[in-house]
Amino acid sequence: RFLAGVMREFSGRHPAVRFDIYSNNAEHVKERLERGTLDLGVIIGNSDLSKYGTIPLPVKERGGVLVPAKCPLSQRERVTREDLAGHRVFVSKQGVSHGVADWFGEYYDKMEIYATYNLLYNAAMLVDGEIGAALCIEGAVSLYNSPNVIFKPFYPELTARNTLIYKGQPMTRTVSKFIEFIKEHCKEA
């Protein structure tokens, strides 16, 4: 949402600018930056960013679980690691590579990892079908609007930061202006 607001304001000042949006996990975004097929990327969570210019965005994502509305976990205010022991879960591929198992500790092996996914929408359909629960971030849940699924945050809290990344390669004047525009908005936020 933060970036959408920045894009809207930038477009108001520069109406000829158009955006081409590509959604995927951090590894694919970094791969496309390396190939030069993306100018900018937004990634969530921990990742080696030493090869990139970075702008930490003033947004933190809250981790949790998307559960079927009929599941007993949907009645809880928050879900703990222990609560998910014995449950069938879907885990994002990015979460697997970025330390979700570390946060769960010994309880990670007590969950039934039924499937991995790269975008929540597909996993949310499985949750909607009452097949299991999806470990996810709260911000992605709004993309799947169904009364049959409910997001419950983790306790203790698990958060991840959003970071805009870009290569130091020569970039167009428009991309350079957009990066500076984002930096100014981050200072204000």
C-alpha positions in Angstrom: 0.0 0.0 0.0 2.8 2.4 0.8 4.4 1.8 -2.6 1.0 2.2 -4.4 0.6 5.6 -2.8 4.1 6.6 -4.0 3.4 5.3 -7.5 0.1 7.3 -7.6 1.8 10.5 -6.6 4.7 10.0 -8.9 2.3 9.3 -11.8 0.5 12.5 -10.9 3.7 14.5 -11.4 4.9 12.4 -14.4 1.7 11.2 -16.2 3.6 9.6 -19.1 5.3 7.1 -16.8 4.0 3.5 -17.0 4.8 0.6 -14.7 5.3 -3.0 -15.5 4.6 -5.1 -12.4 6.0 -8.6 -11.9 5.2 -10.6 -8.8 7.3 -13.5 -7.5 9.5 -14.4 -4.5 12.8 -12.7 -3.6 15.1 -15.1 -5.4 13.2 -14.6 -8.7 13.1 -10.9 -8.3 16.9 -10.8 -7.6 17.5 -13.0 -10.6 15.6 -10.7 -12.9 17.5 -7.7 -11.5 20.7 -9.5 -12.3 19.6 -10.1 -15.9 18.5 -6.5 -16.3 14.9 -7.4 -16.9 13.7 -5.5 -13.8 14.7 -2.0 -12.7 13.5 -2.3 -9.1 12.3 -5.0 -6.8 10.5 -5.1 -3.4 11.4 -8.0 -1.2 10.2 -9.1 2.2 12.3 -10.5 4.9 16.0 -11.4 5.3 18.1 -11.9 2.2 21.7 -11.1 1.2 21.4 -7.7 -0.3 25.1 -6.8 -0.5 25.0 -6.6 -4.3 22.1 -4.1 -4.4 21.2 -0.6 -3.6 18.6 -0.7 -0.9 15.8 1.4 0.5 14.2 0.1 3.6 10.5 0.8 3.3 8.5 2.0 6.3 6.5 -1.1 6.3 6.8 -4.3 8.4 4.8 -7.4 7.5 3.3 -9.4 10.4 3.6 -13.2 10.1 0.8 -15.5 10.8 -1.4 -18.3 9.5 -4.4 -18.3 7.2 -6.9 -20.9 8.6 -10.3 -22.2 7.5 -13.1 -20.3 9.3 -14.3 -23.7 10.7 -10.9 -24.6 12.1 -10.6 -24.3 16.0 -7.5 -22.1 15.5 -9.8 -19.4 13.9 -11.3 -18.8 17.4 -7.9 -17.8 18.9 -6.7 -14.3 19.1 -3.1 -15.4 18.1 -1.5 -18.7 17.1 1.6 -20.1 18.8 4.2 -22.5 17.4 2.8 -25.2 19.7 -0.7 -24.6 18.3 0.4 -25.7 14.8 2.0 -29.0 15.9 0.2 -31.8 14.2 -1.6 -29.5 11.7 -1.3 -29.7 7.9 0.3 -26.5 6.7 1.4 -24.8 3.4 4.7 -22.9 3.6 6.0 -20.3 1.1 9.2 -21.2 -0.7 10.6 -17.9 0.4 9.7 -18.6 4.0 11.5 -21.9 3.9 14.6 -20.2 2.7 14.4 -17.2 5.0 14.3 -18.7 8.4 10.7 -19.6 9.2 11.9 -23.0 10.4 14.3 -21.2 12.8 11.4 -19.2 14.3 9.3 -22.4 14.8 12.3 -24.2 16.3 11.5 -27.8 17.4 7.8 -27.3 16.4 8.7 -27.0 12.7 9.2 -30.7 12.4 5.9 -31.4 14.3 3.9 -29.7 11.6 2.8 -31.6 8.5 4.3 -29.6 5.6 1.8 -30.5 3.0 2.8 -28.1 0.2 5.1 -25.2 -0.6 3.9 -22.2 -2.7 5.3 -19.0 -4.1 2.2 -16.8 -4.1 -0.4 -16.9 -1.4 -3.4 -16.9 -3.7 -3.0 -20.5 -4.6 -2.4 -21.7 -1.0 -5.4 -19.6 0.1 -7.6 -21.7 -2.2 -6.4 -24.8 -0.5 -7.2 -23.2 2.9 -10.6 -22.2 1.6 -11.1 -25.9 0.6 -10.3 -26.8 4.2 -7.2 -28.9 3.3 -4.9 -27.1 5.7 -3.5 -23.8 6.9 -1.0 -21.4 5.2 1.9 -19.7 6.9 1.9 -16.2 5.4 2.2 -12.5 6.0 -0.8 -10.4 6.8 -0.4 -8.0 3.9 -0.9 -10.7 1.3 -4.2 -12.0 2.8 -6.2 -9.1 1.5 -5.6 -10.3 -2.0 -7.8 -13.4 -1.3 -11.1 -12.2 -0.1 -13.2 -15.0 1.3 -15.3 -15.4 4.5 -14.2 -19.0 4.6 -10.6 -18.1 5.6 -9.2 -16.1 8.6 -5.8 -14.6 9.3 -4.4 -15.1 12.8 -1.1 -13.5 13.8 1.7 -15.5 15.4 2.7 -15.2 19.0 5.4 -14.4 19.8 5.2 -11.8 17.0 7.1 -12.6 13.8 7.7 -9.6 11.5 9.6 -9.0 8.3 10.7 -5.7 6.7 10.0 -4.7 3.1 13.0 -3.4 1.2 13.2 -1.8 -2.3 16.2 -3.1 -4.1 17.9 -2.1 -7.4 21.2 -2.7 -9.2 23.9 -0.1 -9.4 23.9 -0.6 -13.2 23.2 2.4 -15.5 19.5 3.2 -15.2 17.1 5.4 -17.0 16.5 8.9 -15.8 12.9 8.0 -15.0 14.1 5.1 -12.7 16.6 7.3 -11.0 13.9 10.0 -10.4 11.6 7.3 -9.0 14.2 6.0 -6.6 14.9 9.5 -5.3 11.1 10.1 -5.0 10.8 6.9 -2.9 13.7 7.9 -0.7 12.0 11.3 0.1 8.7 9.5 0.9 10.5 7.1 3.2 12.1 10.0 5.1 8.6 11.6 5.6 7.1 8.3 6.7 
